[in-house]
């Protein structure tokens, strides 16, 4: 690297400086220096205050160009770069230059961030949330023997003895590691995406801290494999009104998850709801799609967009399901109308039409129970 820098120095001073910075940090990484040494070396090279901040531990290092800890609060940064380890942002590095950023500051910060990630991994333990999916699968797998499960938990950073909480998560927008950090602040939490569903393993889970827009099911069993199965069932029964459910809250409703799909589909109430609502699934998620805006559509996607008739039918199905869900949750027309922000006569008319389509009298306790069971079965079919 040094020989190459010398050959290029006469051609482009910027390239020469950039290569020397790369060689400088390569030397530091080969010598396996720790975080304070990296900060001191960077401050001396940049001739200004250099900082390193880690999210998981809350550790912050600020060093001046004289090699001593920088006094006082941090000043405005002239440049920042995230520190990424295992595809997760674990911290930030920055420079506090009095004037504008130098021409090589970006190169310096990129190499410093890379060196910090290597030092954290080496001297760790690295406080990352995203975990190896293979280890997580060993923890929640039904066929894993207990010795292998305990070993996987130990490698993930969980102490032997305490029960590990398991959550099944769908988060269309927020990264899974941020969801884990939100619901288990300060505790041990690991996450992975398996089969299209997010898995959270945590020492504790605060259900009230799940961010908006996230659906989650929480298992209650002590064994992680059984807790995962419970969490998946609870997740499948979440709604826009109840985005987070614990398996223990489901009661006898959880038994529906044990019924084979073909049996659920063959039930007259469920079959009628499928005909009325269309394809099984959650109406809110179906309406939202994948979150892409209309402006982001490609020409082909625009051509394949639903026709006006199909869009109208989809809206009608959504209104039907929202009305039925609100009525089943409220148990009365007036409370359902309040939840939907509609006049109770409008809700009464909708409920009457839905009852006729389902051949169920929704105003009776038996009819209301049948509707609730059919709605739950319809959601289970959508998983």
N, C-alpha and C positions, 0 to 999 in steps of 0.2 A: 504493500500500500504506500509506504513512504517513497519508494523508488518511482512509483507511478505519479505521485504528487509532484515530485521534482521534475519529471519529464513534462507535466502539464502546466507547471507554474508559469512558464513563459508564454503560454497560449491564452490562459484565462485565469486571472487572479482569483475570481470567485470559485472556480472549480478547484483551484489549488487550496484555498482556505477550507472549502467544504471537505475535501479529502483529508486534510490534516485533522479536522474535527472528528471525522469518522475514525481515523487511526488513533486519535487521542482516547476516544471512548472504548474502542476495541482493546486498547492496552489496559484500561481500568477494569473492563469486564474479565479479561484474562487473569488479572491479579485478584479477582473476586473481592473487590472493595465493598464496604457496607454503605448504607444510605448516607450517614454523615460525611463520609469521605467523598462520595459522589457529589454531594451538595457543595463541599469545600472546593473540590476541583472545578466544578462548573462555575462557581462564583469567581474564582481566580481567572478562569479562561474568559469569562464574559466581562470581567472587571465591573461587576455590579452585584447586587443581592440576588441570590438564587434560592428558590424555594421548592420543597417537596412536601406534598400533602397526601395522606392515605385515608380513604374513607372508612374502611373496616375498623381500624384501630383508633382513628381520630388523631393520628400522629402528624405533627407539622414540624418541618425543619427549615429554618431560614438562616442562611450564612452570608456574611458580607465578603467583599473581595479580599479583606485582610485575613480570612480564614476563621474569624470569630463569629459567634452567634449574633445575628442582626438584632439590634436593640429596637424596642418600641413595637407598635403594631405594624402589620404589613402595609406597605405603600401600594399605590396603583401598579398593576402589572403591565409591562410593555409587551408581553407575549405569554400565552399559556398553551399547553399541550396535554391531553389526557394520557394517563398511564393505563394501558390495557393488558390484562392477563387472562388467558383462556377466554377471549372474546368478551370479557367483562371489564368495564371501566372501574378501576379500583382506586384511582387517585388522580392527582394533577401535579405537573411541574410548571414553574414559571420563572420569569426574570422581572426584577423591579428596577428597570433602567430609568434614569431621570429624564432623558430625552426620548426621541423616537427609537423604535426597535432598530437594531443593527442589521446589516444585510445578511449576516450569517446566523442570526438568532434562531430562525426557524429550524435550521439544520442542527444547531446545538441542542435545542429543546427536544427535537425528535430523537436524537441519540441519547439524551439524558433520560427521556421517558422509557426508552427501550432498556437502558441500563438499570433503571429503578425497578422495572418489572422483573428483570432477571435477579436482582438482589432480593426482592420480596419473595420470589419463588425459592431462592436458595436459603435464605435465612428465616423465612416464614415463621409459623405456617402462613401460607398465602390465604388471606381472608376473602376468598372469592365465594360467591353464592352458587354460580353455575357449576355443576358437578359432572363427572363422567357418567353418561347415561347407563353404561354397563354396570357400574357399581349401584346406581339407583335401582336398576332392574333386579339386581340380586337382592336388594333389601325388600322390595315389594312383591317379588315373584312367589307364586304359590308353591312352586316345586323346589325352592331353595331350602337346603337343610339349615338348621339353626346355627351350626358352626360357621358356615359360609356367610349367613346373614349377619352374624355378630362381627365377623371379620370385615365385611363391607361397611358396616356402620362405623367401625373403628377407623377405617381408612378415610371415611368421609368426615371424621372429626367429632363423632358423637361418643360420649362417655358411656361405659357399660353401666347398666342399671336403670336409669331413668327412661320412662316411656317416650318414644319418639312420635310426635304428632304427624299425621299424614293428611295432605289436602290435594284434591284434584282441582285444577284451575283452567279456566279459559280466559285469556286476556288478549283481545284482538289488537290492542294498541300499545299497552304498557309492557315493556320487557319483563320477563319472568323474574329476573334477579331483583328488579326494583319492587315487584310485588312481594317477594320473599323478605326483602329488607323492611318493607312497610309493616308487615304483620308480625314480624319477629325481631324488633329492634334490640340490638345488644345481645341477642342469643345466637345459638348455632342454628343455621338454616342452610339447606342445600336444595338446589332445584335442577330439574332436567325436563326436557320435552320428550315424551314417549308416546308413540302412536297418535300424534296430533293433540295430545292433552298434556298440560303442564303438571308436573309432580313437585310438591313441596314436602320436604322432610324437615321438621323443626323441633327444637326443644320445647317450644310453646308457640301457640298461635292466638293472636288477638283478633277475633272475627270482626270486631268493629273497625279495624284498621284496613280492611280490604279497600283499595281505591275504587272510585266510581267507574262503572263500565266493566268491572271484573266479575265473573261468575266463579263460585267456589263451593265445593262440597267437602265436608270435614268428616273423617272417620273417627270412630269412638273406641275401636278395639285396641287392646294392648299390643297385639302382634301386628307388625307393619303390613304383612300381606293381607290380613283380614281388614285392617283399617283402610287400605287402598281400595279394596273391593267396596267397602261401605262408602268411601269418599266418591267413587265413580257413580254409585247409585244416587247419592245426594246431589251431585253435580247435574245429573240428567234431569232431576226434578226441580232445579232452580228456575225462577221466572224473573221477569223484569222487576216485579214487586218484591220478590224474595231472592235476591242475587246470591246470598250466602246461606247455605243450609247445613246443619249438622245431622248426621245419620240418626242420632238418637231422637231428633225431633220428628222424624218421619213416622215412627210407630208402625202400625200395621200396613201403612202405605208402602213401606219398603218391600213388602211381600210381592208386590207387582213386578219388581225387578227379577224375581225368580221364575216368573211365568214365561214360557217360550214365546218368541215373537209371533210365530204363526198362530198361536192360541190367542194372543192379544188382537192380532189383525182380524181373526175370525169372530170376535165378539161383536154383536150387532150394534151396541152403543159406540164402540171404538170405530167400527167400519163406517157408521153414519157420520161420525165426526171427521173422519178422513175424507169422505165425500164432500162434506160441507167446507172444510178448511183447506183441502188440497194436501200437498205432500207433508208428511209429519216433520216436526221441527218446532223451533221457538219462533213465534210470530215477530217479536222484536228484532231478533237476529236476522231473520229473513228479510225484514224491511230495511235493515241497515246495510246488508251485504257485507263486503269486506272493508268498508270504510273509504273506498276510493271516491273521489269527487267526479262529477260529470266532466269537468275539464280534463281529468286525467285519462279519460277513455280514449282508446285508440279508434281509428275509423272502423275497424272490423267490429270492435265491441259496440260502437254506436249503431252499426247496422244490425247487430244481434240484440239490441235493447228490446224490452218487451213492447209489443204493440199496444196502442191505447186500450183496446178491449182487455188484453191480458193484464195491463197495469191496473185497470179498474177492478177486475176480478180479484187481483192480489190485495188491493186496498179493502175490498169488501170482506175478504177472508180475514184480513188483519183486524178489521173492526169487529167482526163476529167473534173472533177468539178473544180479543181484549174485553169485549162485553161479557162473554161467558166466564172468563177468568175473574173479572172484577165481581160478578154476581156470585160466583162460587166462593170467593174469598170473603165477601161482605155478608152473604146470607140474606140480604134484603135488597129490594129495588132502590130504596132511597139512599142507602149507604153506597151501593154500587154507582148510582148516579153522581153522588158527591165525589167518588174516586175518579170517575170518568169526566167530571165537569160537564155533565149533561143534565137536561131536565128529566125527572123521574119517569114522565110519560114516554119519552123517547127510549129510555132504557127498557121500560115495560114492553113497548112494541117490539124492540129487538129480541128480548128474552122470549116473547111469545113466538116470534118467527123461528128462533133457534130451537125452541121446544118442539115445534111442529116438524121441523126438519129432522130432529133426532127421535121423534115419536116418544118424547118424554115430557111429562108434566113437571116443569122446573119449579113450580110454586109449592110442590109438596116436599116433605123431608126426604122421602125415598127418591124422588126425581133429582133433588139437589145432590144427594149422595152418589147417584148413578153418574151425574154430570161430572162431579169431582173425580170419580174413579176413571171415567173416560178421558178426561183431560190429562190426568197423570199417565195413563197408558199411552196416549197420543204422544206425549213428550218422550217417553221411553222408546217409542218406535223411531224417534228422530235421531237417536244417538248412533 
